[in-house]
Amino acid sequence: MENPWGGKCNVREGRSILAQGDDRTIQFKTRPGGIYIIEPADKPLSEYHSAAFKDQPNSLPGLPGRDQ
């Protein structure tokens, strides 16, 4: 696959790092049903924080700017 960051990146499956590199492309073996995470090495996914969104349906009828 092509390295989208241009710097060093990691390819992980779960907590295991399968490949690392800073070349334009990075190669790694896959398996059927495998889930892989490609992340920049200097900002791994584990450093990001998640936040929950409160899902609510739109309570206003119509389209803004048209049905006012």
Backbone bond lengths (Angstrom), bond angles and torsions (degrees), N, CA, C in turn:
res aa  C-N    CA-C-N  psi(-1)  N-CA   C-N-CA  omega(-1)  CA-C   N-CA-C  phi
1 M - - - 1.419 - - 1.513 108.54 -
2 E 1.335 115.93 159.08 1.456 120.43 178.63 1.530 109.50 -83.56
3 N 1.307 115.11 135.27 1.460 121.78 178.45 1.527 108.29 -72.45
4 P 1.336 118.97 111.20 1.459 120.20 -175.42 1.522 114.51 -75.18
5 W 1.328 118.59 -13.00 1.462 121.05 -176.17 1.516 113.68 -100.98
6 G 1.302 118.45 -20.09 1.458 120.51 -179.46 1.513 113.63 78.75
7 G 1.322 118.13 -13.97 1.465 122.72 175.23 1.515 108.75 -107.80
8 K 1.311 115.43 -162.92 1.458 120.10 -178.76 1.530 110.10 -70.35
9 C 1.331 116.24 135.57 1.465 120.60 177.22 1.523 109.96 -133.51
10 N 1.326 114.22 158.29 1.463 122.76 177.57 1.520 109.05 -113.30
11 V 1.311 115.20 146.88 1.461 121.79 169.98 1.522 105.25 -117.08
12 R 1.327 115.82 120.51 1.452 120.76 -178.02 1.518 111.14 -119.73
13 E 1.318 113.86 151.00 1.465 122.20 167.06 1.515 104.36 -127.39
14 G 1.337 116.14 108.21 1.457 119.51 -171.75 1.523 108.90 67.06
15 R 1.311 116.72 -129.70 1.467 120.65 178.52 1.535 112.66 -93.14
16 S 1.312 117.19 -6.66 1.467 121.56 -177.54 1.523 111.43 -85.69
17 I 1.315 116.26 130.66 1.466 121.09 173.93 1.527 107.77 -86.49
18 L 1.340 115.61 118.14 1.462 121.34 -178.85 1.521 111.92 -87.62
19 A 1.330 116.22 -32.69 1.459 120.14 -177.09 1.524 109.30 -155.93
20 Q 1.324 115.22 152.53 1.456 122.60 173.89 1.513 106.95 -139.84
21 G 1.309 116.01 149.94 1.454 117.56 176.49 1.512 111.76 179.20
22 D 1.329 114.12 163.95 1.462 119.76 176.46 1.526 110.92 -126.74
23 D 1.328 115.85 14.87 1.464 120.08 175.56 1.525 109.50 -74.71
24 R 1.313 115.80 169.46 1.470 121.10 178.93 1.524 111.58 -62.63
25 T 1.316 117.12 -34.29 1.471 121.45 176.48 1.521 108.98 -124.13
26 I 1.318 114.97 153.65 1.459 120.80 178.03 1.527 107.56 -131.94
27 Q 1.315 115.67 137.78 1.467 120.75 -178.29 1.515 109.54 -116.73
28 F 1.326 115.19 142.63 1.452 120.87 176.30 1.521 108.14 -155.25
29 K 1.318 115.28 153.89 1.460 120.53 179.50 1.519 109.06 -81.56
30 T 1.319 115.04 143.82 1.459 121.46 177.93 1.519 109.36 -121.21
31 R 1.315 114.28 167.61 1.463 119.52 175.96 1.523 107.69 -137.16
32 P 1.316 118.39 154.35 1.462 120.74 178.99 1.527 110.54 -57.03
33 G 1.317 116.27 131.49 1.458 121.34 179.12 1.521 114.50 81.51
34 G 1.333 117.80 -1.62 1.462 120.85 -179.32 1.525 111.45 -70.21
35 I 1.313 116.35 147.68 1.460 122.49 176.69 1.520 107.10 -119.30
36 Y 1.328 116.24 123.20 1.450 121.92 -173.55 1.522 110.31 -120.70
37 I 1.314 115.58 141.47 1.459 122.06 177.31 1.518 107.71 -113.48
38 I 1.325 115.57 126.02 1.452 121.69 175.83 1.520 105.86 -109.33
39 E 1.320 117.18 122.83 1.455 121.31 -174.26 1.519 110.59 -140.90
40 P 1.328 118.28 152.76 1.456 119.73 174.22 1.532 109.03 -67.86
41 A 1.312 117.71 137.32 1.464 121.29 -176.72 1.520 112.13 -64.65
42 D 1.334 117.80 -31.48 1.469 119.90 -177.89 1.530 112.41 -83.90
43 K 1.314 118.92 -7.02 1.477 122.51 177.47 1.529 108.57 -145.39
44 P 1.353 117.59 70.80 1.462 120.01 -178.59 1.530 111.83 -64.53
45 L 1.304 115.07 157.29 1.457 122.37 -178.00 1.530 112.21 -55.50
46 S 1.316 117.55 -30.98 1.464 120.96 -178.82 1.526 112.81 -64.83
47 E 1.322 118.56 -17.13 1.462 121.85 179.08 1.534 112.81 -85.06
48 Y 1.317 117.58 -11.18 1.459 120.84 179.12 1.519 109.54 -83.52
49 H 1.311 116.62 151.75 1.459 121.96 178.78 1.522 108.49 -111.87
50 S 1.306 115.73 142.37 1.464 119.81 178.57 1.526 109.83 -101.87
51 A 1.300 115.00 157.37 1.465 121.28 177.62 1.512 108.17 -140.97
52 A 1.318 116.18 142.07 1.458 121.43 179.32 1.527 109.82 -84.40
53 F 1.304 116.40 142.35 1.451 122.73 174.78 1.520 108.53 -102.26
54 K 1.317 115.90 140.78 1.456 119.94 176.00 1.523 107.26 -89.80
55 D 1.305 115.90 115.05 1.457 122.28 -176.46 1.525 109.80 -87.52
56 Q 1.334 116.34 120.10 1.454 121.07 177.09 1.518 108.68 -136.13
57 P 1.322 117.05 139.24 1.467 118.91 176.25 1.526 110.55 -69.57
58 N 1.305 116.29 154.03 1.454 121.94 177.17 1.524 108.80 -65.89
59 S 1.333 117.10 124.05 1.460 120.25 -177.91 1.526 112.49 -94.28
60 L 1.323 117.85 -5.38 1.461 121.22 179.99 1.521 110.13 -98.27
61 P 1.339 117.78 130.77 1.469 119.53 179.46 1.531 110.67 -78.25
62 G 1.299 115.93 160.52 1.458 121.84 172.27 1.508 114.53 79.34
63 L 1.315 113.85 -172.68 1.454 121.98 -178.67 1.522 109.66 -110.20
64 P 1.329 118.54 134.57 1.453 120.72 179.17 1.535 110.55 -58.22
65 G 1.320 116.31 136.44 1.467 120.77 178.30 1.501 113.67 85.92
66 R 1.330 118.22 -18.37 1.463 120.07 -178.59 1.519 111.35 -111.28
67 D 1.319 117.52 -45.31 1.462 122.38 -172.73 1.536 111.51 -106.99
68 Q 1.318 116.66 48.50 1.468 119.11 -179.68 1.494 110.73 -110.34
